[in-house]
Amino acid sequence: MTTRIPFRIAALLGAAAAASSAAPVRVGIFTGFGATYGHTHIHTAANALRDILVNPAGSGLGSGLVMASAGFQVTRLGLPDSSSCRILNCPPDADRKAEFLAALDSLDVLVLNNNSLLEHIFDGAGREKIEAFARRKGVVSLHATLHMVGAWPSLDSLHGTTFNNHPVEQSGTVRLDPASSGDASWRFLNRGLPDTARFMDEWLFYTSTGAQLRARSGLKVSLNLKEDGINPGGLAPMGDHPLAWYRAFPQGGRFFYTALGHRAQNFTGTGSAATPEGTQFTRRHIYNAILWAAGVDSNGVVSVQPAARAPDFGFTARPDAGGLRVRFEDAVPRAVVVRALDGRRAARAVVRGEGLLAVPRGVYGVSVEGSEEAGARRVAVP
């Protein structure tokens, strides 16, 4: 007997695994201070990253998705002022800087989100605290953060190089850098990404080539640019042109930098110039980096895969056209519980033999009532 059981889930999917005792990964996205501090699209990027972390399964990140087992706790740091002052005419007050620096103690990962004016915000003890955080915890540095051009030498040292210039926005082809493909971190960072992708962005040039970066102790390149497909606009070709790289420190810190992240369209997927290829690649690339910076590759990984057959009742759950199909080998009616990944119960329905549950796309924990812990099946509905 087949029962069709439609229902809607009102709550947004969380990014956490159900019923986990582990603490969530605490991510702070720093946008700077002031109405126009930093990059043009700094707040669009912050909003998009927050949404992706809250609901990775519904963010079009592609296949082989990995999640933090207890999800994310996302904090926006340095929210914009309501004032209309320009960049250097409205420096943040001491209390706001102190508030941000104090927040570092509660974070696992700091996202330096496209802020090219960090040297105007922090000095002395503030800089030292950020540098110490980078060596002990996780930092993901996006695009324009490296535009400081030598104004904060020790942060340049953490990055491994300095910014040179860039031509106008244009389409270009990125490719996974094969030199470090044997490294476990490289494989995790590039999980779910195609070998090459072509889309529009602002392609940054640096003062170090990929070969020079790889020659530095502990630094590995994960992504580079195929220069034969772009117009450098008068800039000298780099040849071996790095776009993203990473390093780990003895104290436990992990540092990742990417040149991607300039265009709002590649975060939002909207606008006349947006492409699915550019949006998915940019989102997944940065999402993977945040997980890696948090150490999720070695602790608390949940791989989202179609569920296997349960050991009891012959219970299976799998994605199907229109939703989620559950099946028992016998025709005994049993209550099936479906939970969002934050652990909240999304639905309960009695199924006799087999049932098709109409659910929106996302990732669910499906279990027989009373066996949520031992018998849960995790199913991704595309």
C-alpha angles and dihedrals in degrees: 000000000000122000122193110209115185121193141152128229111220098185121081116246113261124219095234130095115246122264097000122157092204119105118251120256106262111220125184117196109202115205100169128240133288132040094280103024112140132345127008095245098034097123095042088054093048093051092048094048091049091052092047093052092047093049112016094158091060097042101084095249096151133231133336092036117189124196137190105258093232097033129229138303104205124198127185108220124197098018114199124270120241089231122105096221119135126248107276096025094069110045115180116264122247093255093058093048090048090050092053094046091049090052090061089074090065098046134093096189131026117200110205094206113205094301111152094174102066091120089062092050104044135038138157113355092010092059091045092053093051091048091049090050090053092054094049105034138015131301128182112190118197131209110286095036086088093054091092091100100211098322092122105033098184091053088049086053090054089052092048097227144024135250120263109179143288139231123231120296111281143147116282140166120245123194136189108259106241098200094088099031090121091062116100092220091052090053092049094047091051096042111137094010124121119240089247136013133180123211143127123279142129104276111213125213120210139199091245129058123223090259091054091050093049089051090063116094113266096356119124132181118228103175137025141178127247100227095193089076099055140065106238092202096225097320117129111253114253094207096201093047115188121204103171135018141164144200140186126218129217091242090062100265124139123201126192128179128186132181089210120096105074102112121068089209091064090058100041101032089221133110134064094283097046118115128191089231094054095043096048094044094048095045096045093043092056094038090055090049093054091051091048093048088054092052093244090143090070102029133040101359120169113190112203109225136150107277123259125228114288119239092233132057090001084270118178132171125191141157115267137173106293097015142309125348120204125186140186124195091228131046097242110133112243134176113246118203121204119195133188114235092261088066098254115135108249098181146347122205137164113238126192110199100322138006140180112215115200105223134158119250115284142090122294141182108226122190145154109261110266095025101067094131101043102030106037117137117204111214130182113210109201 
